[in-house]
């Protein structure tokens, strides 16, 4: 695969904070998952975000809360 094709394909599935802001403003089908600890989530979080802490995140904890056809944005703190 040529470099151009590789990045074109990769970027099709990646997004940034500006893309997220536009999607939320336009009513896009986006679920924002805040993967931080519940206390950090309670202090401040992106409007409409749901809290699923990374330590407990599994396919079982996501079942019923996450639609596979919906774009997911997962945020957390990198320590």
C-alpha distances in whole Angstrom, upper triangle without the diagonal:
4,6,8,6,6,10,11,10,12,15,16,17,19,22,25,28,29,27,29,32,31,30,34,36,35,35,32,31,30,32,32,32,34,34,36,40,42,45,42,41,45,45,42,39,37,39,38,36,37,38,36,36,33,36,37,33,33,32,36,36,34,35,37,36,32,31,28,27,28,26,27,27,28,30,32,33,31,34
4,6,5,6,9,10,11,12,14,16,18,19,22,24,28,28,26,28,31,31,30,33,35,34,35,32,32,31,32,32,33,35,34,37,41,43,45,42,41,45,45,42,39,37,39,39,37,38,39,37,38,35,37,38,35,35,34,38,38,36,37,39,38,34,33,29,29,29,27,28,28,29,31,32,34,32,34
4,5,5,6,9,10,11,12,14,16,16,19,21,25,25,23,26,29,28,28,31,33,32,34,30,30,29,31,30,31,32,32,34,38,40,42,39,39,42,42,39,37,35,37,37,35,36,36,35,35,33,35,36,33,33,33,37,37,34,36,38,36,33,32,29,28,28,25,26,26,27,28,30,31,29,31
4,5,5,6,9,10,11,12,15,15,18,20,23,23,21,24,27,26,26,29,31,30,31,28,28,27,29,29,30,32,32,35,38,40,42,39,38,42,42,39,36,33,35,35,34,35,36,35,36,33,36,37,34,34,33,37,37,34,36,37,36,32,31,28,27,27,24,25,25,26,28,30,31,29,32
4,6,5,6,8,10,11,13,15,17,20,24,23,21,24,27,26,25,29,30,29,30,27,27,26,28,28,29,31,31,34,38,40,42,39,38,41,42,39,35,33,35,34,33,34,35,34,35,32,35,36,32,32,31,35,35,32,34,35,34,30,28,25,24,24,22,23,24,25,27,29,31,30,33
4,6,5,6,9,10,12,13,16,18,22,22,20,23,26,25,25,28,30,29,30,26,26,25,26,26,27,29,28,31,35,37,39,36,35,39,39,36,33,31,33,33,31,32,32,31,32,29,32,33,29,29,28,32,32,30,31,33,32,28,27,24,23,23,21,22,22,23,25,27,28,26,29
4,5,5,6,8,10,10,13,15,19,19,17,20,23,22,22,25,27,26,27,24,24,23,24,24,25,27,27,29,33,35,37,34,33,36,37,34,31,28,31,30,28,30,31,30,30,28,31,32,29,29,28,32,32,29,31,33,31,27,26,23,22,22,19,20,20,21,22,24,26,24,27
4,6,5,6,9,10,13,15,19,18,16,19,22,21,20,24,25,24,25,22,22,21,23,24,25,27,28,30,34,36,38,35,34,37,37,34,31,28,30,30,28,30,31,30,31,29,32,33,29,29,29,32,32,29,31,32,30,26,25,22,21,21,18,19,19,21,23,26,27,26,30
4,6,5,7,9,12,16,19,19,17,19,22,21,20,23,25,24,25,21,21,20,22,22,24,26,26,29,33,34,37,34,33,36,37,34,30,28,30,28,27,28,29,28,29,27,30,30,27,27,26,29,29,26,28,29,27,24,22,19,18,18,16,17,18,20,22,25,27,26,29
4,5,6,7,10,13,17,17,15,17,20,20,19,22,24,24,24,21,20,19,20,20,21,23,23,26,29,31,34,31,29,33,33,31,27,25,27,26,25,26,27,25,26,24,27,28,24,24,24,27,27,24,26,28,26,22,22,19,18,18,15,16,16,17,19,21,23,22,25
4,5,5,7,10,14,14,12,14,17,17,16,19,21,21,22,18,18,17,19,19,20,22,22,25,29,31,33,30,28,32,32,29,26,23,25,25,23,25,26,25,26,24,27,28,25,25,25,28,28,25,27,28,26,22,21,19,18,17,14,15,14,16,18,21,22,22,25
4,6,8,12,15,15,12,14,17,16,15,18,20,19,20,16,16,15,17,18,20,22,23,26,29,31,33,31,29,32,33,29,26,23,25,24,22,24,26,25,26,25,28,28,25,25,24,27,27,23,25,26,24,20,19,16,15,14,12,13,14,16,19,22,24,24,28
4,7,10,14,15,12,13,16,16,14,17,20,19,19,15,14,13,15,15,16,19,19,22,26,28,30,27,26,29,30,27,23,21,22,21,20,21,22,21,23,21,24,24,21,21,20,23,23,20,22,23,21,17,16,14,13,12,9,10,11,13,16,19,21,21,25
4,7,11,12,9,11,14,14,13,16,18,18,19,15,15,13,14,14,15,17,18,20,24,26,28,25,23,27,27,24,21,19,21,20,18,20,21,20,21,20,23,24,20,21,21,24,23,20,23,24,21,18,18,16,15,14,10,10,9,11,13,16,18,18,22
4,7,8,6,7,10,11,10,13,15,15,16,13,14,11,13,12,14,16,17,19,23,25,26,23,22,25,25,22,18,16,18,18,16,18,20,20,21,20,24,24,21,22,22,25,24,21,23,24,21,18,18,17,16,14,10,10,8,11,12,15,17,18,22
4,6,5,6,9,10,11,12,14,16,17,14,16,13,14,12,14,15,16,18,22,23,25,21,20,23,23,19,16,14,16,17,16,18,19,20,21,20,23,25,22,24,24,27,25,22,25,26,22,20,20,20,19,16,12,12,9,11,11,14,16,16,20
4,5,5,6,9,10,10,12,14,15,14,15,13,13,11,13,14,16,17,21,22,23,19,18,21,20,16,14,11,13,15,14,17,18,19,20,20,24,25,22,24,25,27,25,23,26,26,22,20,21,21,20,17,14,13,9,11,10,13,15,16,20
4,5,5,6,9,10,11,12,14,13,15,13,15,14,16,17,19,21,24,25,26,22,21,23,23,19,16,13,15,16,16,19,21,23,24,23,27,28,25,28,28,30,28,25,28,28,24,22,23,22,21,18,15,15,12,14,14,17,19,20,23
4,6,5,6,9,10,11,12,10,12,11,13,12,15,17,19,21,25,25,27,24,22,24,24,20,17,14,15,16,15,18,20,22,23,23,27,27,24,26,26,28,26,23,26,25,22,20,20,19,18,15,11,12,10,13,14,17,20,21,25
4,5,5,6,8,10,11,9,11,8,10,9,12,13,16,18,21,22,23,20,18,21,21,17,14,10,12,12,12,15,17,18,20,20,24,24,21,23,23,25,23,20,23,22,19,17,17,18,16,13,10,10,8,11,11,15,17,19,23
4,5,5,6,9,10,10,12,10,12,11,14,15,18,20,23,23,24,21,18,20,20,16,13,10,11,12,12,16,18,20,22,23,26,27,24,26,26,28,26,23,25,25,21,19,20,21,19,16,13,13,11,14,14,17,19,21,25
4,5,5,6,9,8,11,11,13,13,17,18,21,23,26,26,27,24,22,24,24,20,17,13,13,14,15,18,21,23,25,25,29,29,26,28,28,30,28,25,27,26,22,20,20,21,19,15,13,14,13,16,17,20,22,24,28
4,5,5,6,5,8,7,10,11,15,17,20,22,25,25,26,24,21,23,24,20,17,13,13,12,13,16,19,21,23,24,27,27,24,25,25,27,25,21,23,22,19,17,17,17,15,12,10,11,11,14,16,19,22,24,28
4,5,5,6,8,7,9,9,13,15,18,20,23,22,24,22,18,20,21,17,14,10,9,9,11,14,17,19,22,23,26,26,23,25,24,26,24,21,22,21,18,16,17,18,16,13,11,12,11,14,15,18,21,24,27
4,6,8,11,11,13,13,17,18,22,23,26,25,26,24,21,22,22,19,16,12,11,11,14,17,20,23,25,26,30,29,27,29,28,30,27,24,26,24,21,20,20,21,19,16,15,16,15,18,18,21,24,26,30
4,6,9,10,13,15,18,20,24,26,28,28,29,27,24,25,26,22,19,15,14,13,16,19,22,24,27,28,31,31,28,29,28,30,28,25,26,24,21,20,19,20,18,15,14,16,16,19,20,24,26,29,32
4,7,8,11,13,16,19,22,24,27,26,28,26,22,24,25,21,18,14,12,11,14,16,20,22,25,26,29,28,26,27,26,27,25,22,23,21,18,17,16,18,15,12,12,14,15,18,19,23,26,28,32
4,6,9,11,15,18,21,23,26,25,28,26,22,24,25,22,18,15,14,12,14,16,19,21,24,24,28,27,24,25,23,25,23,20,21,19,17,15,14,15,12,9,9,11,12,16,18,21,25,27,30
4,7,10,13,16,19,22,25,24,27,25,22,24,25,22,18,15,14,12,13,14,18,18,22,22,26,24,21,22,20,22,20,17,17,16,13,11,10,11,9,6,7,9,11,14,17,20,24,26,30
4,6,10,13,15,18,21,21,23,22,18,21,22,19,15,12,12,10,10,11,14,15,18,19,22,21,18,19,18,20,18,15,16,15,12,10,10,11,10,6,5,6,7,11,13,17,20,22,26
4,6,10,12,15,18,17,20,19,15,18,20,17,13,11,11,8,7,8,11,12,15,16,19,18,15,16,15,17,15,11,13,13,9,7,9,10,10,7,6,5,6,9,11,14,18,20,24
4,6,9,12,15,15,17,15,12,15,16,14,10,8,9,7,5,6,9,10,12,13,17,16,14,16,16,18,15,12,15,15,11,10,12,13,14,10,9,6,5,6,8,11,14,17,20
4,6,9,12,12,15,13,10,13,15,13,10,9,11,9,6,5,6,6,9,10,13,13,10,13,13,15,12,10,13,14,10,9,12,13,15,12,11,7,6,5,6,9,12,15,18
4,6,9,9,11,9,7,11,12,10,7,8,10,10,6,6,5,6,7,9,12,12,11,14,16,17,13,12,16,17,13,13,16,17,19,16,14,11,8,6,5,6,9,13,15
4,7,9,11,10,8,12,14,13,10,12,14,14,10,9,6,5,4,5,8,9,8,12,14,15,12,12,16,17,14,14,17,18,20,17,16,12,10,7,6,5,8,11,13
4,6,8,6,6,10,11,11,10,12,15,15,11,10,7,7,5,7,9,10,11,14,17,18,15,15,19,20,17,17,21,21,24,21,19,15,13,10,7,5,6,10,11
4,6,6,6,9,10,11,11,14,16,17,13,12,8,8,5,8,8,10,11,15,18,18,15,16,19,21,18,19,23,24,26,23,22,18,16,13,11,9,9,12,13
4,5,5,6,9,10,10,13,15,15,12,10,7,8,7,10,11,11,13,16,19,18,15,16,19,20,17,18,22,24,26,23,22,19,17,15,13,11,12,16,16
4,5,5,6,9,11,14,16,17,14,13,10,12,10,13,14,15,16,20,23,22,18,20,23,23,20,22,26,27,29,26,25,22,20,17,15,13,13,16,16
4,5,5,7,8,12,14,15,13,12,10,12,10,13,14,15,16,20,23,23,19,20,23,24,20,21,25,26,28,25,23,20,17,15,12,10,10,13,14
4,5,5,5,9,11,12,9,9,7,10,9,12,14,15,15,19,21,21,17,17,20,21,17,18,22,23,25,22,21,17,15,13,11,10,11,15,16
4,6,7,11,11,13,11,11,9,12,12,15,17,17,18,21,23,23,19,19,22,22,19,21,24,26,28,24,23,20,18,16,14,14,15,18,19
4,7,11,12,14,13,13,12,15,14,17,19,20,20,24,26,26,22,23,26,25,22,23,27,28,30,26,25,22,19,18,15,14,14,18,18
4,7,9,12,10,12,11,14,14,17,19,20,20,23,25,26,22,22,25,24,21,22,24,26,27,24,22,19,16,15,13,12,13,17,18
4,6,8,7,9,9,12,13,15,18,18,18,21,23,23,20,19,22,21,18,18,21,23,23,20,18,16,13,12,10,10,12,16,18
4,6,5,9,10,13,15,17,20,20,19,22,23,23,20,19,21,21,17,17,19,21,21,17,16,13,11,11,10,12,14,17,20
4,5,9,11,15,17,19,22,22,20,23,23,24,21,19,21,20,16,17,19,21,21,17,16,14,13,13,13,15,17,21,23
4,7,10,13,16,18,21,20,18,20,21,21,18,16,18,16,13,13,15,18,18,14,14,12,12,13,13,15,18,22,24
4,7,10,12,14,17,17,15,17,18,19,15,14,16,15,12,12,14,17,17,14,13,10,9,9,9,12,15,18,21
4,6,10,12,15,14,12,14,15,15,12,11,13,13,9,10,13,16,17,14,14,11,10,10,10,12,15,18,21
4,6,9,11,11,10,13,14,14,11,11,14,14,11,12,15,17,19,17,16,13,12,10,10,10,13,16,18
4,6,8,7,6,9,11,11,8,8,12,13,10,11,15,16,19,16,16,12,12,9,10,10,13,16,18
4,5,6,6,10,13,13,10,11,14,16,14,14,18,19,22,19,18,15,14,10,10,9,11,13,14
4,5,5,9,12,13,11,11,15,17,15,15,18,18,21,19,18,14,13,10,10,8,10,11,13
4,6,9,12,13,11,13,16,19,17,17,21,21,24,22,21,18,17,13,13,11,12,13,14
4,6,10,10,7,10,13,15,14,15,18,19,22,21,21,17,17,14,14,13,15,16,17
4,7,8,6,7,10,13,12,12,15,15,19,17,17,14,14,11,13,12,15,16,18
4,5,5,6,9,12,12,11,14,14,18,17,17,14,16,13,15,15,18,19,21
4,6,5,6,10,10,9,11,11,15,15,16,14,16,14,17,18,21,22,24
4,5,5,9,10,10,13,13,17,17,18,16,18,17,19,20,22,24,25
4,6,8,8,9,13,14,17,16,17,15,16,14,16,17,20,21,23
4,6,5,6,9,10,13,13,14,11,13,12,15,16,20,21,24
4,5,6,8,10,13,13,15,14,16,16,19,20,23,25,27
4,6,7,10,13,13,15,14,17,17,20,21,25,27,29
4,7,10,12,11,13,11,13,14,16,18,22,24,27
4,6,9,8,9,8,11,12,15,17,21,23,26
4,5,5,9,9,12,14,17,20,24,26,29
4,5,8,9,12,14,18,20,24,25,28
4,7,9,13,15,19,22,26,27,30
4,6,10,12,16,19,23,24,28
4,7,10,13,17,20,22,25
4,6,10,13,17,18,22
4,7,10,14,15,19
4,7,10,12,16
4,7,9,13
4,7,9
4,6
4
